[in-house]
Amino acid sequence: MAPVADTAPEVASSARVVVITRDGCHLCTEALTIVETVCDQLGAEWLAVDVDDDEGLRSVYTDHVPVTFVDGREFSVWVLDADRLRAALT
């Protein structure tokens, strides 16, 4: 899948892993579980950002959540693979 945006949002560099989510999104819940587990295992800092709390994020990512960024770059849209995330962080 092609990146959702040409450039990552500023918030993407706030932590090693950043996940843009939305309340009530089952894929977001799954992605957050994976991020929390993998990041806790590896000691990587992570952050969840609600797309609906930021008009700029909502205008770009509203239909694409969850979006996961690793080291400031878009890494995953919709479905996050734990093994792929682990490999990216090691």
One Martini backbone bead per residue (centre of mass of N, CA, C, O) as a GRO file, in nm:
protein
   90
    1MET     BB    1   0.097   0.036   0.022
    2ALA     BB    2   0.065   0.351   0.000
    3PRO     BB    3   0.106   0.627   0.129
    4VAL     BB    4  -0.107   0.855   0.265
    5ALA     BB    5   0.134   1.056   0.288
    6ASP     BB    6   0.408   1.241   0.194
    7THR     BB    7   0.419   1.327   0.498
    8ALA     BB    8   0.485   1.330   0.814
    9PRO     BB    9   0.378   1.403   1.100
   10GLU     BB   10   0.503   1.557   1.371
   11VAL     BB   11   0.409   1.333   1.579
   12ALA     BB   12   0.589   1.092   1.463
   13SER     BB   13   0.852   1.208   1.648
   14SER     BB   14   0.763   1.163   1.964
   15ALA     BB   15   0.834   0.859   1.905
   16ARG     BB   16   0.929   0.560   1.795
   17VAL     BB   17   0.615   0.498   1.830
   18VAL     BB   18   0.322   0.579   1.630
   19VAL     BB   19  -0.040   0.591   1.682
   20ILE     BB   20  -0.318   0.633   1.485
   21THR     BB   21  -0.644   0.676   1.618
   22ARG     BB   22  -0.975   0.545   1.728
   23ASP     BB   23  -1.252   0.533   1.876
   24GLY     BB   24  -1.402   0.215   1.809
   25CYS     BB   25  -1.150   0.072   1.676
   26HIS     BB   26  -1.052  -0.249   1.623
   27LEU     BB   27  -0.776  -0.206   1.480
   28CYS     BB   28  -0.662  -0.018   1.695
   29THR     BB   29  -0.666  -0.215   1.930
   30GLU     BB   30  -0.476  -0.419   1.800
   31ALA     BB   31  -0.234  -0.230   1.752
   32LEU     BB   32  -0.194  -0.145   2.051
   33THR     BB   33  -0.130  -0.424   2.157
   34ILE     BB   34   0.121  -0.469   1.987
   35VAL     BB   35   0.281  -0.219   2.065
   36GLU     BB   36   0.291  -0.264   2.367
   37THR     BB   37   0.428  -0.539   2.364
   38VAL     BB   38   0.680  -0.481   2.189
   39CYS     BB   39   0.784  -0.225   2.333
   40ASP     BB   40   0.812  -0.350   2.613
   41GLN     BB   41   1.016  -0.572   2.531
   42LEU     BB   42   1.226  -0.337   2.396
   43GLY     BB   43   1.206  -0.041   2.520
   44ALA     BB   44   1.003   0.131   2.352
   45GLU     BB   45   0.875   0.419   2.261
   46TRP     BB   46   0.523   0.521   2.286
   47LEU     BB   47   0.229   0.652   2.093
   48ALA     BB   48  -0.103   0.774   2.116
   49VAL     BB   49  -0.327   0.916   1.861
   50ASP     BB   50  -0.612   1.097   1.814
   51VAL     BB   51  -0.755   1.191   1.521
   52ASP     BB   52  -1.000   1.369   1.658
   53ASP     BB   53  -0.788   1.586   1.808
   54ASP     BB   54  -0.691   1.654   1.496
   55GLU     BB   55  -0.760   1.815   1.212
   56GLY     BB   56  -0.512   1.741   1.039
   57LEU     BB   57  -0.522   1.436   1.079
   58ARG     BB   58  -0.817   1.391   0.994
   59SER     BB   59  -0.783   1.494   0.693
   60VAL     BB   60  -0.582   1.245   0.625
   61TYR     BB   61  -0.662   0.970   0.833
   62THR     BB   62  -0.965   0.893   0.887
   63ASP     BB   63  -0.977   0.619   0.680
   64HIS     BB   64  -0.673   0.483   0.797
   65VAL     BB   65  -0.715   0.361   1.060
   66PRO     BB   66  -0.444   0.263   1.159
   67VAL     BB   67  -0.135   0.447   1.203
   68THR     BB   68   0.208   0.357   1.174
   69PHE     BB   69   0.508   0.475   1.326
   70VAL     BB   70   0.867   0.457   1.255
   71ASP     BB   71   1.095   0.679   1.298
   72GLY     BB   72   0.892   0.893   1.131
   73ARG     BB   73   0.763   0.653   0.958
   74GLU     BB   74   0.562   0.500   0.763
   75PHE     BB   75   0.453   0.150   0.829
   76SER     BB   76   0.126   0.134   0.885
   77VAL     BB   77  -0.199   0.025   0.762
   78TRP     BB   78  -0.446  -0.107   0.974
   79VAL     BB   79  -0.227  -0.353   0.972
   80LEU     BB   80  -0.030  -0.509   1.229
   81ASP     BB   81   0.288  -0.662   1.253
   82ALA     BB   82   0.476  -0.787   1.502
   83ASP     BB   83   0.732  -0.894   1.357
   84ARG     BB   84   0.785  -0.640   1.187
   85LEU     BB   85   0.814  -0.447   1.422
   86ARG     BB   86   1.042  -0.586   1.570
   87ALA     BB   87   1.246  -0.565   1.334
   88ALA     BB   88   1.242  -0.248   1.316
   89LEU     BB   89   1.349  -0.220   1.633
   90THR     BB   90   1.638  -0.402   1.590
   0.00000   0.00000   0.00000
